[in-house]
Amino acid sequence: MLSYLLLGSGFAAAAVIQPGPLQAYLFSSITQRGWRRTLPAALSPLLSDGPIVLTVLLVLTRLPDAAARLLQAAGGLLLLYFAWSSYRQWRRGPVTRTAEDGRAPRSLLEACGVNLLNPNPWLGWTLVMGPAFLAAWQASPARGVVFLISFYAVMTCGTALLILLLGTTGLLGPRLRHTLILVSAVILALLGLYRLALSLHG
């Protein structure tokens, strides 16, 4: 049970730290509208992932075991690729800007739209989260539930904490963001190796 709790939390922590379209919108919203109006957008993955999860799981449950193991290996390679990308970004050094260009989301609904159209959740659930959840569920439904709860609890609370840090304290400056990118690379690399090991020995 503890392993699935740690696995779900690890995936979520890496997702919160990893730069992406949703994070860029959140940063932009903070700078343009303030942290209070941006804070509800931390719920957007929790609300918008439903169609993604249902679609991916519907496909995965109809795959033969060999294909599922190949997807698990592909998920490990994807995580290693993300780790390498994060490491390369870390090597470039700290950046001073806090957001990419773009208009901030005006509501939680728009933030949900950004997440739904973001390819990262689709890839993540197809190659990483989906196979991991199914493995946990097959071991026991309780483990599957623990995996999901740990993932979305850390994802939601971590995103909210990120918004608060950016909007109220100024603690998340260029140097700390630079360090968090390296932390993300390490987490992603460890998770990627773990998924590869499971695909080879599972």
N, C-alpha and C positions, 0 to 999 in steps of 0.2 A: 504493500500500500504506500509506504513512504517513497519508494522509487518513482511511482506514478505522480505523487505529489511534487517531488523535486523536478521530474521531467516536465510537467505542465508549467510549473513556476519558471523553470529555466527557459523554455520556449518563449513565455510571455515577457520575461525580463529582457531577453535579446530583442524581441519585437519592439518593445518600448524604446530601447536605446538606439536601435538601428534607424538611421535617417531614411525617410521615405515620403511619399506624397502626403499622407495624413499628418505626419509630423510637421512638414513644411506649411500646411494649411493652419495647423494649430499655432505655430510660431508666428505666422503672419497675422492671425486673428488676435493674438496677445498684443502685438505691437500696435495694431490698428484699433482694437476695440476694448482691450483690457482683459485681465485674467478672469474677472467675475463672469463676463458674458461668454468667455471661452470654456470655462470649467465644465458645463454640461456636455460639451463635445467629447469628454473623456468616456462617455457612455456609448459613443458611436460604434465601436467594434462589437460591443455586447448586443446592440440592437440590429446591426446590419449584417452580421455574420450568419444569421439564420438561413437565408437562401443559399449562401455559399456552402455551409455545412451540409444541409439536406441534399443539395445537388451532388456534392462530392461523395458523400457516404452512400447515396443511391447507386452511384457508379462503382465504387470500390467494393461494395458487398456482392457485386455480380462478377467480380474478377476471379480467375483461378488462383490458386496459392502461388504458383510460379510467378505470375504477373504481379501479385501483391508484393512478393519479395523483391522483384525488380524495381517496383515503385519505391520500396523502402530504401533500397540502395541508391536510387536516384535522389531520394530526399536527403540522404547523407551527403551525397556529392553537392547538392544544391546548398546545403548549410555550409559546407567547406568553401564553396565559391563565395557565398556571402561573407564568410570569415576573411577570405583573401581580399575581397573588395573593401571591407572595413579596415583591414590592415594597411592596404594601399592608401586609403583616405587618411589614416592616422599618420602614415609616413610623410604626407604632404604638409603636416604641421597644423597648428591652430588656425582657425578662421575667425574673423571678427563679426561676420554677419550672423544673425540669429534665425533667418528665415529665407527661403527661396522666394523669387518673385511670384506674384500671384495674388488674387483677391481672397481675402479671408472669408471663411464660411459665415453666413449670416445667422445660421441657426443649427441646432442639433440635426435637423433633417438634412441640411446641406452637407454637414460633416459625414452623416451616414452615406450620402451619395458618393462622396469622395472615397470612402472606404470600400463601398460596394464595387466601384469602378477601378479600384486599385488592383493591379495584377498580383501583388504580394500575398494577400489572403487566399486567393485562388490557388496559387502555386504552393503556398504553405500547407493548406489543407489537403491538396491532392498528393503531395510528395512527402509531407512530414506529419502534420497533425492528424490527418485522417487515418493513415496506417497505425500511428501510435495509439489513437483512441480505440480503434477496432481491436488492437491487440490487448489493450487494457480491458475492454468490454468482454472479450472472449475469456479472459482470465476470471473476471467476475464483474457483473454490472456495477457493483459498488466502486471498483477501481476505475471504471470508466467515468463514473460521476465525479470521483475525486480528481481525476485528470482534468476534466472540463472545468470544474469549480476552481481549481488552483490556477489554471490558465487564465480564465476571465477575471478572477479576483485580482491577480497580480497585474494583468493587462489594464484593467480599469483603474485600480488604485495607483499603479505606476504612472499611467498617463496623467491622472489628476495631480499627482505629486510633481510631475514634470512641469505642468502648467503653473502650479503654485510657485515653484522655484523660479521659473522664468518671470512670472508676473509680479511677485511680491518681494523677493529677497535679492535678486540679482546674483545669486550664488553660482548659477549655471553660466559662468563666463566662458570665453574661448578656451582657456586652459582646461577647465573641468570637462567641457564638452569633448575636447580632444582626448582626454583620459578615458571618458566613457566609451568613445569609439573603440579604443583598444580593448576595454573590458568586453564590449559586445563581440569583438573579433574572437577573443578567447572563449567566451561562452558558446558562440556559434561553432567554433572548431571542435570543442569537446562534444557538443551535441551531434555534430556531423559524424565524428568518429564512432560515437556510440550507436548511431543508426546504421552505419556501415557494418559494425561488428554484429548487430542483431540480424542484418540481412544475410550475413555469411554463416552465422551459427544458429539462426533461429529455426 
